[in-house]
Amino acid sequence: MAFKDTILYSVVNNKCPRCHEGNFFETNNPYILNRFDKMHKNCPVCKEDFERETGFYYGAMYVSYGLTVAFGVGVFLLTSVILGYDAVTFLVTFGVLQIILMPVFYRMARLVWINFFVRYKEKETKKS
């Protein structure tokens, strides 16, 4: 199995969970703040429906929560090991980084969520 065949490839590279070729979000840059949340309705390549049903992406909130907790634990360990334990240092560092990374976590949560329900389907090659 190549990296291109994994869920991680789809999540990290903003790709369709079905074909891993078309983009999931309209722009690859999450820091174009007026467009960071704009998704294609369908995959531009395989036409997979990204608007599954009303409320489908509510489940992505749980994924986002998990990502945030994991990130918070990581920041806590780094600030306590490198800088010595200081609650104010941790809270300021975590707060600033969380605000900066919010568009990235938003996108990752949605991509992880849809990848739970849509499996990668490798292209069928024509036999000669």
N, CA, C and O of each residue as an XYZ file, in Angstrom:
512
protein
N       0.849     -1.178      0.000
C       0.000      0.000      0.000
C       0.893      1.240      0.000
O       1.756      1.401      0.864
N       0.677      2.087     -0.957
C       1.437      3.329     -1.069
C       0.780      4.405     -0.206
O      -0.390      4.285      0.155
N       1.537      5.459      0.125
C       1.000      6.558      0.927
C      -0.206      7.191      0.252
O      -1.129      7.644      0.930
N      -0.209      7.227     -1.076
C      -1.319      7.830     -1.823
C      -2.632      7.059     -1.622
O      -3.709      7.590     -1.893
N      -2.544      5.825     -1.155
C      -3.735      4.995     -0.955
C      -4.299      5.093      0.459
O      -5.235      4.364      0.789
N      -3.765      5.965      1.299
C      -4.173      6.009      2.701
C      -5.117      7.178      2.987
O      -5.192      8.143      2.227
N      -5.823      7.062      4.089
C      -6.693      8.139      4.548
C      -5.863      9.370      4.866
O      -6.287     10.493      4.596
N      -4.687      9.166      5.437
C      -3.815     10.277      5.791
C      -3.481     11.132      4.572
O      -3.391     12.355      4.681
N      -3.300     10.507      3.428
C      -3.024     11.254      2.191
C      -4.186     12.190      1.872
O      -3.972     13.357      1.543
N      -5.400     11.690      1.967
C      -6.582     12.493      1.679
C      -6.692     13.666      2.642
O      -6.980     14.786      2.222
N      -6.466     13.421      3.927
C      -6.621     14.456      4.946
C      -5.541     15.525      4.815
O      -5.847     16.717      4.854
N      -4.311     15.125      4.665
C      -3.192     16.068      4.623
C      -3.178     16.880      3.328
O      -2.807     18.053      3.342
N      -3.572     16.279      2.228
C      -3.468     16.938      0.927
C      -4.773     17.516      0.394
O      -4.832     17.926     -0.765
N      -5.830     17.558      1.221
C      -7.100     18.149      0.804
C      -7.657     17.443     -0.439
O      -8.039     18.095     -1.411
N      -7.700     16.124     -0.398
C      -8.151     15.359     -1.555
C      -9.450     14.620     -1.264
O      -9.782     14.337     -0.113
N     -10.163     14.322     -2.314
C     -11.402     13.557     -2.252
C     -11.130     12.199     -1.598
O     -10.142     11.546     -1.936
N     -11.981     11.764     -0.673
C     -11.759     10.472     -0.034
C     -11.963      9.279     -0.980
O     -11.424      8.202     -0.728
N     -12.729      9.454     -2.058
C     -13.006      8.353     -2.986
C     -11.868      8.151     -3.990
O     -11.394      7.027     -4.160
N     -11.424      9.218     -4.657
C     -10.444      9.060     -5.745
C      -9.048      9.572     -5.406
O      -8.082      9.243     -6.094
N      -8.938     10.380     -4.343
C      -7.654     10.976     -3.932
C      -7.034     11.844     -5.025
O      -5.815     12.007     -5.073
N      -7.864     12.396     -5.896
C      -7.358     13.272     -6.957
C      -7.967     14.662     -6.890
O      -7.232     15.650     -6.903
N      -9.278     14.767     -6.821
C      -9.922     16.076     -6.777
C      -9.795     16.721     -5.407
O      -9.693     16.027     -4.395
N      -9.802     18.037     -5.375
C      -9.721     18.755     -4.102
C     -11.060     18.738     -3.378
O     -12.113     18.839     -4.006
N     -11.017     18.613     -2.065
C     -12.201     18.628     -1.212
C     -12.651     20.063     -0.965
O     -13.822     20.391     -1.154
N     -11.728     20.910     -0.547
C     -12.009     22.340     -0.359
C     -11.623     23.084     -1.624
O     -10.765     22.633     -2.382
N     -12.258     24.222     -1.848
C     -12.028     24.981     -3.077
C     -10.607     25.509     -3.197
O     -10.076     25.612     -4.303
N      -9.990     25.843     -2.076
C      -8.621     26.337     -2.085
C      -7.758     25.468     -1.175
O      -8.235     24.973     -0.154
N      -6.512     25.284     -1.534
C      -5.614     24.485     -0.706
C      -5.078     25.259      0.490
O      -4.608     24.652      1.453
N      -5.140     26.576      0.448
C      -4.595     27.406      1.522
C      -5.668     27.662      2.577
O      -6.652     28.344      2.291
N      -5.500     27.127      3.800
C      -6.513     27.354      4.838
C      -6.498     28.757      5.415
O      -7.390     29.110      6.186
N      -5.507     29.566      5.062
C      -5.400     30.908      5.626
C      -5.946     32.002      4.717
O      -5.713     33.184      4.973
N      -6.660     31.636      3.671
C      -7.471     32.606      2.931
C      -8.795     32.606      3.688
O      -9.710     31.850      3.361
N      -8.886     33.458      4.698
C      -9.930     33.346      5.713
C     -11.354     33.545      5.202
O     -12.297     33.050      5.819
N     -11.530     34.249      4.104
C     -12.892     34.406      3.590
C     -13.322     33.196      2.761
O     -14.474     33.131      2.331
N     -12.420     32.233      2.528
C     -12.764     31.048      1.732
C     -12.269     29.738      2.351
O     -12.382     28.692      1.712
N     -11.724     29.759      3.571
C     -11.128     28.546      4.129
C     -12.142     27.429      4.342
O     -11.760     26.259      4.374
N     -13.422     27.757      4.487
C     -14.440     26.751      4.762
C     -15.264     26.357      3.529
O     -16.190     25.555      3.643
N     -14.947     26.899      2.377
C     -15.731     26.630      1.164
C     -15.325     25.279      0.559
O     -14.172     25.063      0.185
N     -16.306     24.388      0.478
C     -16.077     23.055     -0.076
C     -16.734     22.949     -1.446
O     -17.700     23.650     -1.747
N     -16.191     22.061     -2.264
C     -16.873     21.716     -3.504
C     -18.119     20.908     -3.137
O     -18.111     20.164     -2.156
N     -19.173     21.051     -3.911
C     -20.371     20.230     -3.676
C     -20.104     18.772     -4.046
O     -20.573     17.853     -3.375
N     -19.353     18.581     -5.112
C     -18.978     17.244     -5.589
C     -17.503     17.254     -5.931
O     -16.917     18.315     -6.147
N     -16.909     16.089     -5.980
C     -15.510     15.985     -6.394
C     -15.400     16.388     -7.861
O     -16.170     15.905     -8.691
N     -14.455     17.266     -8.194
C     -14.280     17.672     -9.584
C     -13.844     16.524    -10.502
O     -14.004     16.620    -11.719
N     -13.298     15.444     -9.940
C     -12.784     14.336    -10.746
C     -13.786     13.181    -10.824
O     -14.191     12.787    -11.918
N     -14.191     12.633     -9.666
C     -15.038     11.425     -9.671
C     -16.508     11.706     -9.367
O     -17.334     10.793     -9.406
N     -16.839     12.952     -9.065
C     -18.214     13.391     -8.792
C     -18.785     12.843     -7.481
O     -20.005     12.822     -7.318
N     -17.949     12.403     -6.548
C     -18.409     11.976     -5.214
C     -19.120     13.148     -4.542
O     -18.638     14.279     -4.583
N     -20.264     12.872     -3.925
C     -21.059     13.909     -3.267
C     -20.435     14.261     -1.920
O     -20.314     13.396     -1.052
N     -20.036     15.523     -1.733
C     -19.455     15.975     -0.470
C     -20.519     16.534      0.474
O     -20.269     16.667      1.672
N     -21.686     16.859     -0.044
C     -22.795     17.340      0.788
C     -23.738     16.158      1.012
O     -24.801     16.065      0.398
N     -23.332     15.281      1.885
C     -24.011     14.002      2.087
C     -25.479     14.168      2.488
O     -26.378     13.660      1.818
N     -25.701     14.877      3.574
C     -27.056     15.117      4.066
C     -26.995     16.293      5.031
O     -25.913     16.681      5.471
N     -28.134     16.851      5.358
C     -28.176     17.965      6.292
C     -27.629     17.514      7.642
O     -28.058     16.495      8.184
N     -26.693     18.269      8.174
C     -26.124     17.956      9.480
C     -25.037     16.897      9.471
O     -24.567     16.494     10.535
N     -24.629     16.440      8.306
C     -23.623     15.374      8.229
C     -22.335     15.764      8.949
O     -21.740     14.936      9.640
N     -21.906     16.991      8.801
C     -20.617     17.406      9.349
C     -20.673     17.802     10.826
O     -19.665     18.249     11.372
N     -21.833     17.647     11.489
C     -21.863     17.855     12.934
C     -20.919     16.876     13.630
O     -20.328     17.207     14.658
N     -20.780     15.702     13.087
C     -19.869     14.710     13.667
C     -18.420     15.155     13.621
O     -17.602     14.690     14.414
N     -18.096     16.050     12.703
C     -16.727     16.558     12.611
C     -16.360     17.382     13.841
O     -15.179     17.588     14.121
N     -17.361     17.852     14.574
C     -17.071     18.591     15.808
C     -16.380     17.682     16.821
O     -15.493     18.130     17.548
N     -16.775     16.421     16.874
C     -16.147     15.478     17.798
C     -14.707     15.198     17.380
O     -13.823     15.072     18.227
N     -14.479     15.102     16.083
C     -13.119     14.911     15.580
C     -12.281     16.144     15.913
O     -11.132     16.018     16.335
N     -12.847     17.327     15.726
C     -12.138     18.560     16.038
C     -11.796     18.632     17.524
O     -10.710     19.077     17.896
N     -12.714     18.198     18.358
C     -12.466     18.171     19.800
C     -11.298     17.238     20.111
O     -10.418     17.589     20.897
N     -11.284     16.066     19.507
C     -10.185     15.118     19.719
C      -8.848     15.687     19.249
O      -7.835     15.543     19.934
N      -8.843     16.324     18.098
C      -7.612     16.948     17.597
C      -7.125     18.038     18.548
O      -5.928     18.158     18.810
N      -8.064     18.828     19.061
C      -7.705     19.911     19.963
C      -7.151     19.374     21.282
O      -6.178     19.914     21.807
N      -7.756     18.326     21.814
C      -7.263     17.732     23.056
C      -5.866     17.157     22.846
O      -4.972     17.376     23.664
N      -5.677     16.422     21.751
C      -4.352     15.853     21.466
C      -3.313     16.958     21.297
O      -2.191     16.841     21.790
N      -3.682     18.016     20.611
C      -2.780     19.149     20.426
C      -2.470     19.810     21.773
O      -1.324     20.171     22.041
N      -3.488     19.967     22.615
C      -3.301     20.565     23.935
C      -2.370     19.746     24.809
O      -1.532     20.307     25.515
N      -2.505     18.423     24.772
C      -1.605     17.552     25.533
C      -0.181     17.707     25.018
O       0.761     17.777     25.808
N      -0.018     17.760     23.708
C       1.310     17.946     23.128
C       1.943     19.268     23.538
O       3.121     19.316     23.890
N       1.162     20.334     23.493
C       1.675     21.654     23.892
C       2.003     21.652     25.381
O       3.009     22.229     25.793
N       1.170     21.014     26.184
C       1.437     20.934     27.617
C       2.758     20.215     27.887
O       3.575     20.677     28.684
N       2.958     19.084     27.216
C       4.206     18.340     27.417
C       5.417     19.157     26.972
O       6.444     19.168     27.651
N       5.299     19.838     25.837
C       6.417     20.654     25.366
C       6.715     21.829     26.295
O       7.876     22.103     26.600
N       5.674     22.518     26.741
C       5.919     23.669     27.614
C       6.417     23.241     28.984
O       7.203     23.958     29.603
N       5.977     22.089     29.470
C       6.430     21.657     30.791
C       7.838     21.070     30.736
O       8.601     21.228     31.688
N       8.199     20.396     29.644
C       9.533     19.805     29.534
C      10.565     20.853     29.127
O      11.639     20.921     29.726
N      10.263     21.660     28.134
C      11.236     22.624     27.610
C      11.320     23.874     28.483
O      12.413     24.334     28.813
N      10.164     24.421     28.855
C      10.153     25.692     29.563
C       9.942     25.543     31.075
O       9.955     26.540     31.797
N       9.753     24.344     31.546
C       9.401     24.151     32.951
C       7.918     24.424     33.121
O       7.366     25.275     32.425
N       7.267     23.722     34.028
C       5.824     23.867     34.166
C       5.458     25.260     34.642
O       5.924     25.729     35.680
N       4.628     25.896     33.871
C       4.089     27.204     34.206
C       2.725     27.286     33.527
O       2.632     27.285     32.299
N       1.693     27.353     34.317
C       0.329     27.331     33.776
C       0.074     28.505     32.833
O      -0.591     28.341     31.811
N       0.585     29.664     33.158
C       0.362     30.843     32.313
C       1.034     30.652     30.956
O       0.443     30.965     29.922
N       2.270     30.137     30.953
C       2.979     29.879     29.691
C       2.199     28.895     28.830
O       2.038     29.099     27.627
N       1.717     27.824     29.460
C       0.935     26.835     28.720
C      -0.324     27.461     28.135
O      -0.600     27.296     26.946
N      -1.088     28.175     28.950
C      -2.357     28.734     28.485
C      -2.166     29.752     27.368
O      -2.927     29.768     26.401
N      -1.160     30.593     27.500
C      -0.912     31.591     26.456
C      -0.454     30.910     25.173
O      -0.951     31.220     24.090
N       0.495     29.983     25.293
C       1.001     29.271     24.114
C      -0.111     28.493     23.433
O      -0.283     28.583     22.217
N      -0.866     27.732     24.213
C      -1.954     26.937     23.655
C      -3.019     27.826     23.019
O      -3.490     27.538     21.919
N      -3.398     28.896     23.700
C      -4.431     29.796     23.174
C      -4.036     30.430     21.854
O      -4.825     30.454     20.909
N      -2.818     30.941     21.788
C      -2.351     31.590     20.554
C      -2.252     30.572     19.414
O      -2.714     30.833     18.304
N      -1.649     29.414     19.692
C      -1.516     28.392     18.641
C      -2.871     27.859     18.197
O      -3.067     27.573     17.015
N      -3.803     27.725     19.126
C      -5.133     27.223     18.774
C      -5.846     28.192     17.844
O      -6.508     27.769     16.896
N      -5.718     29.472     18.104
C      -6.337     30.470     17.226
C      -5.689     30.439     15.843
O      -6.380     30.498     14.826
N      -4.369     30.348     15.812
C      -3.655     30.317     14.535
C      -4.002     29.067     13.729
O      -4.135     29.134     12.507
N      -4.150     27.923     14.407
C      -4.381     26.652     13.709
C      -5.855     26.299     13.520
O      -6.161     25.232     12.986
N      -6.774     27.164     13.943
C      -8.200     26.871     13.822
C      -8.635     26.507     12.400
O      -9.366     25.530     12.235
N      -8.220     27.245     11.369
C      -8.648     26.849     10.018
C      -8.111     25.472      9.605
O      -8.784     24.737      8.882
N      -6.917     25.127     10.055
C      -6.327     23.821      9.730
C      -7.113     22.706     10.423
O      -7.430     21.693      9.799
N      -7.430     22.887     11.713
C      -8.192     21.872     12.456
C      -9.604     21.720     11.886
O     -10.129     20.609     11.816
N     -10.213     22.825     11.483
C     -11.556     22.777     10.883
C     -11.545     21.867      9.654
O     -12.388     20.982      9.511
N     -10.587     22.102      8.783
C     -10.484     21.319      7.550
C     -10.143     19.855      7.836
O     -10.742     18.943      7.266
N      -9.182     19.650      8.720
C      -8.783     18.278      9.041
C      -9.954     17.490      9.625
O     -10.143     16.322      9.285
N     -10.735     18.113     10.493
C     -11.868     17.434     11.119
C     -12.891     17.003     10.073
O     -13.401     15.884     10.130
N     -13.192     17.871      9.128
C     -14.153     17.513      8.080
C     -13.621     16.392      7.178
O     -14.350     15.471      6.808
N     -12.348     16.494      6.840
C     -11.760     15.456      5.981
C     -11.689     14.110      6.699
O     -11.964     13.074      6.095
N     -11.325     14.115      7.977
C     -11.299     12.863      8.741
C     -12.705     12.290      8.827
O     -12.897     11.088      8.643
N     -13.693     13.139      9.107
C     -15.070     12.675      9.260
C     -15.593     12.023      7.975
O     -16.155     10.930      8.032
N     -15.422     12.666      6.831
C     -15.941     12.076      5.597
C     -15.164     10.818      5.229
O     -15.715      9.923      4.589
N     -13.890     10.733      5.622
C     -13.101      9.529      5.343
C     -13.558      8.331      6.172
O     -13.245      7.191      5.826
N     -14.302      8.570      7.270
C     -14.896      7.453      8.022
C     -15.963      6.744      7.191
O     -16.187      5.545      7.357
N     -16.618      7.482      6.298
C     -17.777      6.962      5.583
C     -17.539      6.682      4.103
O     -18.302      5.939      3.486
N     -16.498      7.262      3.532
C     -16.208      7.077      2.108
C     -14.839      6.425      1.983
O     -13.849      6.963      2.477
N     -14.778      5.299      1.343
C     -13.517      4.563      1.189
C     -12.870      4.883     -0.147
O     -13.538      5.161     -1.143
N     -11.550      4.832     -0.130
C     -10.763      5.050     -1.345
C     -11.031      3.922     -2.327
O     -11.029      2.748     -1.958
N     -11.262      4.290     -3.580
C     -11.491      3.302     -4.634
C     -10.464      3.554     -5.725
O     -10.518      4.560     -6.432
N      -9.538      2.634     -5.847
C      -8.484      2.769     -6.821
C      -9.061      2.719     -8.233
O     -10.027      2.003     -8.501
N      -8.452      3.489     -9.124
C      -8.900      3.493    -10.516
C      -8.733      2.111    -11.119
O      -7.751      1.414    -10.864
N      -9.703      1.737    -11.913
C      -9.599      0.462    -12.635
C      -8.762      0.692    -13.879
O      -9.035      1.610    -14.653
N      -7.756     -0.128    -14.075
C      -6.916      0.001    -15.254
C      -7.485     -0.854    -16.363
O      -7.986     -1.953    -16.128
N      -7.399     -0.327    -17.592
C      -7.896     -1.059    -18.760
C      -6.903     -2.144    -19.134
O      -5.694     -1.917    -19.176
N      -7.435     -3.322    -19.402
C      -6.569     -4.414    -19.855
C      -6.542     -4.428    -21.374
O      -7.580     -4.318    -22.026
N      -5.345     -4.565    -21.930
C      -5.212     -4.559    -23.385
C      -5.387     -5.931    -23.945
O      -5.308     -6.117    -25.159
